[in-house]
Amino acid sequence: MKTAISIPDDVFARVESFAHRRKMTRSSLFTVAVDEYLLHHRNDDVTRRLNEVYASEDSSLDPVFARLQSLSLPKEDW
């Protein structure tokens, strides 16, 4: 798909230079860059929704489970 975007001149110059050094087209570079950005941010919505849930729900460990968890740890001398 073809599209037109506007970017600052200094960014365009860096894109041109980088793409040339990597022997890539600008289109390839923009495709890879956007794909990596989307991959990096794929869980943002999940995090936002979990934050919403735990803003109103108690997320502390049940005291019985906390005690059992501490009993399961090996004793260490400090």
PyMOL CGO cylinders between C-alpha atoms (Angstrom):
from pymol import cmd
from pymol.cgo import CYLINDER

trace = [
    CYLINDER, 0.00, 0.00, 0.00, 1.27, 3.44, -0.82, 0.3, 1, 1, 1, 1, 1, 1,
    CYLINDER, 1.27, 3.44, -0.82, 0.88, 6.28, 1.63, 0.3, 1, 1, 1, 1, 1, 1,
    CYLINDER, 0.88, 6.28, 1.63, 2.25, 9.77, 2.15, 0.3, 1, 1, 1, 1, 1, 1,
    CYLINDER, 2.25, 9.77, 2.15, 3.59, 10.97, 5.48, 0.3, 1, 1, 1, 1, 1, 1,
    CYLINDER, 3.59, 10.97, 5.48, 5.15, 14.20, 6.68, 0.3, 1, 1, 1, 1, 1, 1,
    CYLINDER, 5.15, 14.20, 6.68, 8.32, 14.03, 8.75, 0.3, 1, 1, 1, 1, 1, 1,
    CYLINDER, 8.32, 14.03, 8.75, 10.82, 16.70, 9.82, 0.3, 1, 1, 1, 1, 1, 1,
    CYLINDER, 10.82, 16.70, 9.82, 13.70, 17.34, 7.41, 0.3, 1, 1, 1, 1, 1, 1,
    CYLINDER, 13.70, 17.34, 7.41, 16.35, 16.28, 9.93, 0.3, 1, 1, 1, 1, 1, 1,
    CYLINDER, 16.35, 16.28, 9.93, 14.62, 12.93, 10.52, 0.3, 1, 1, 1, 1, 1, 1,
    CYLINDER, 14.62, 12.93, 10.52, 14.31, 12.39, 6.77, 0.3, 1, 1, 1, 1, 1, 1,
    CYLINDER, 14.31, 12.39, 6.77, 18.05, 13.06, 6.33, 0.3, 1, 1, 1, 1, 1, 1,
    CYLINDER, 18.05, 13.06, 6.33, 18.90, 10.53, 9.03, 0.3, 1, 1, 1, 1, 1, 1,
    CYLINDER, 18.90, 10.53, 9.03, 16.54, 7.99, 7.43, 0.3, 1, 1, 1, 1, 1, 1,
    CYLINDER, 16.54, 7.99, 7.43, 18.16, 8.50, 4.04, 0.3, 1, 1, 1, 1, 1, 1,
    CYLINDER, 18.16, 8.50, 4.04, 21.65, 8.07, 5.48, 0.3, 1, 1, 1, 1, 1, 1,
    CYLINDER, 21.65, 8.07, 5.48, 20.75, 5.01, 7.54, 0.3, 1, 1, 1, 1, 1, 1,
    CYLINDER, 20.75, 5.01, 7.54, 18.88, 3.31, 4.70, 0.3, 1, 1, 1, 1, 1, 1,
    CYLINDER, 18.88, 3.31, 4.70, 21.79, 3.96, 2.33, 0.3, 1, 1, 1, 1, 1, 1,
    CYLINDER, 21.79, 3.96, 2.33, 24.34, 2.49, 4.78, 0.3, 1, 1, 1, 1, 1, 1,
    CYLINDER, 24.34, 2.49, 4.78, 22.13, -0.59, 5.29, 0.3, 1, 1, 1, 1, 1, 1,
    CYLINDER, 22.13, -0.59, 5.29, 21.42, -0.92, 1.56, 0.3, 1, 1, 1, 1, 1, 1,
    CYLINDER, 21.42, -0.92, 1.56, 17.67, -0.70, 2.21, 0.3, 1, 1, 1, 1, 1, 1,
    CYLINDER, 17.67, -0.70, 2.21, 14.94, 1.31, 0.62, 0.3, 1, 1, 1, 1, 1, 1,
    CYLINDER, 14.94, 1.31, 0.62, 13.24, 4.00, 2.70, 0.3, 1, 1, 1, 1, 1, 1,
    CYLINDER, 13.24, 4.00, 2.70, 10.02, 1.99, 2.42, 0.3, 1, 1, 1, 1, 1, 1,
    CYLINDER, 10.02, 1.99, 2.42, 11.74, -1.08, 3.88, 0.3, 1, 1, 1, 1, 1, 1,
    CYLINDER, 11.74, -1.08, 3.88, 13.25, 0.95, 6.69, 0.3, 1, 1, 1, 1, 1, 1,
    CYLINDER, 13.25, 0.95, 6.69, 9.92, 2.56, 7.60, 0.3, 1, 1, 1, 1, 1, 1,
    CYLINDER, 9.92, 2.56, 7.60, 8.19, -0.83, 7.47, 0.3, 1, 1, 1, 1, 1, 1,
    CYLINDER, 8.19, -0.83, 7.47, 10.76, -2.42, 9.78, 0.3, 1, 1, 1, 1, 1, 1,
    CYLINDER, 10.76, -2.42, 9.78, 10.72, 0.58, 12.13, 0.3, 1, 1, 1, 1, 1, 1,
    CYLINDER, 10.72, 0.58, 12.13, 6.93, 0.69, 12.46, 0.3, 1, 1, 1, 1, 1, 1,
    CYLINDER, 6.93, 0.69, 12.46, 6.74, -3.08, 12.88, 0.3, 1, 1, 1, 1, 1, 1,
    CYLINDER, 6.74, -3.08, 12.88, 9.33, -2.98, 15.69, 0.3, 1, 1, 1, 1, 1, 1,
    CYLINDER, 9.33, -2.98, 15.69, 7.51, -0.06, 17.35, 0.3, 1, 1, 1, 1, 1, 1,
    CYLINDER, 7.51, -0.06, 17.35, 4.19, -1.92, 17.26, 0.3, 1, 1, 1, 1, 1, 1,
    CYLINDER, 4.19, -1.92, 17.26, 5.83, -5.07, 18.62, 0.3, 1, 1, 1, 1, 1, 1,
    CYLINDER, 5.83, -5.07, 18.62, 7.40, -3.07, 21.46, 0.3, 1, 1, 1, 1, 1, 1,
    CYLINDER, 7.40, -3.07, 21.46, 4.03, -1.55, 22.41, 0.3, 1, 1, 1, 1, 1, 1,
    CYLINDER, 4.03, -1.55, 22.41, 1.80, -4.60, 21.88, 0.3, 1, 1, 1, 1, 1, 1,
    CYLINDER, 1.80, -4.60, 21.88, 1.13, -5.05, 25.60, 0.3, 1, 1, 1, 1, 1, 1,
    CYLINDER, 1.13, -5.05, 25.60, 0.38, -1.41, 26.43, 0.3, 1, 1, 1, 1, 1, 1,
    CYLINDER, 0.38, -1.41, 26.43, -3.38, -2.00, 26.44, 0.3, 1, 1, 1, 1, 1, 1,
    CYLINDER, -3.38, -2.00, 26.44, -3.03, -5.06, 28.68, 0.3, 1, 1, 1, 1, 1, 1,
    CYLINDER, -3.03, -5.06, 28.68, -0.97, -3.07, 31.18, 0.3, 1, 1, 1, 1, 1, 1,
    CYLINDER, -0.97, -3.07, 31.18, -3.47, -0.20, 31.12, 0.3, 1, 1, 1, 1, 1, 1,
    CYLINDER, -3.47, -0.20, 31.12, -6.37, -2.58, 31.77, 0.3, 1, 1, 1, 1, 1, 1,
    CYLINDER, -6.37, -2.58, 31.77, -4.55, -4.39, 34.58, 0.3, 1, 1, 1, 1, 1, 1,
    CYLINDER, -4.55, -4.39, 34.58, -3.77, -1.03, 36.18, 0.3, 1, 1, 1, 1, 1, 1,
    CYLINDER, -3.77, -1.03, 36.18, -7.47, -0.16, 36.01, 0.3, 1, 1, 1, 1, 1, 1,
    CYLINDER, -7.47, -0.16, 36.01, -8.45, -3.44, 37.69, 0.3, 1, 1, 1, 1, 1, 1,
    CYLINDER, -8.45, -3.44, 37.69, -5.86, -3.19, 40.46, 0.3, 1, 1, 1, 1, 1, 1,
    CYLINDER, -5.86, -3.19, 40.46, -6.72, 0.45, 41.14, 0.3, 1, 1, 1, 1, 1, 1,
    CYLINDER, -6.72, 0.45, 41.14, -9.93, -0.80, 42.77, 0.3, 1, 1, 1, 1, 1, 1,
    CYLINDER, -9.93, -0.80, 42.77, -9.04, -4.40, 43.73, 0.3, 1, 1, 1, 1, 1, 1,
    CYLINDER, -9.04, -4.40, 43.73, -6.76, -5.58, 46.50, 0.3, 1, 1, 1, 1, 1, 1,
    CYLINDER, -6.76, -5.58, 46.50, -3.77, -7.37, 45.03, 0.3, 1, 1, 1, 1, 1, 1,
    CYLINDER, -3.77, -7.37, 45.03, -2.09, -8.36, 48.29, 0.3, 1, 1, 1, 1, 1, 1,
    CYLINDER, -2.09, -8.36, 48.29, -1.38, -12.00, 49.00, 0.3, 1, 1, 1, 1, 1, 1,
    CYLINDER, -1.38, -12.00, 49.00, -3.81, -13.78, 51.32, 0.3, 1, 1, 1, 1, 1, 1,
    CYLINDER, -3.81, -13.78, 51.32, -2.14, -14.03, 54.79, 0.3, 1, 1, 1, 1, 1, 1,
    CYLINDER, -2.14, -14.03, 54.79, -2.48, -17.83, 54.86, 0.3, 1, 1, 1, 1, 1, 1,
    CYLINDER, -2.48, -17.83, 54.86, -0.73, -18.14, 51.50, 0.3, 1, 1, 1, 1, 1, 1,
    CYLINDER, -0.73, -18.14, 51.50, 1.91, -15.62, 52.55, 0.3, 1, 1, 1, 1, 1, 1,
    CYLINDER, 1.91, -15.62, 52.55, 2.70, -17.73, 55.63, 0.3, 1, 1, 1, 1, 1, 1,
    CYLINDER, 2.70, -17.73, 55.63, 2.80, -20.97, 53.62, 0.3, 1, 1, 1, 1, 1, 1,
    CYLINDER, 2.80, -20.97, 53.62, 5.07, -19.30, 51.10, 0.3, 1, 1, 1, 1, 1, 1,
    CYLINDER, 5.07, -19.30, 51.10, 7.49, -18.16, 53.80, 0.3, 1, 1, 1, 1, 1, 1,
    CYLINDER, 7.49, -18.16, 53.80, 7.50, -21.67, 55.33, 0.3, 1, 1, 1, 1, 1, 1,
    CYLINDER, 7.50, -21.67, 55.33, 8.43, -23.18, 51.98, 0.3, 1, 1, 1, 1, 1, 1,
    CYLINDER, 8.43, -23.18, 51.98, 11.63, -21.17, 51.75, 0.3, 1, 1, 1, 1, 1, 1,
    CYLINDER, 11.63, -21.17, 51.75, 14.83, -22.82, 53.01, 0.3, 1, 1, 1, 1, 1, 1,
    CYLINDER, 14.83, -22.82, 53.01, 16.36, -21.42, 56.20, 0.3, 1, 1, 1, 1, 1, 1,
    CYLINDER, 16.36, -21.42, 56.20, 19.50, -19.37, 55.64, 0.3, 1, 1, 1, 1, 1, 1,
    CYLINDER, 19.50, -19.37, 55.64, 22.04, -18.05, 58.12, 0.3, 1, 1, 1, 1, 1, 1,
    CYLINDER, 22.04, -18.05, 58.12, 22.96, -14.44, 57.56, 0.3, 1, 1, 1, 1, 1, 1,
]
cmd.load_cgo(trace, "trace")
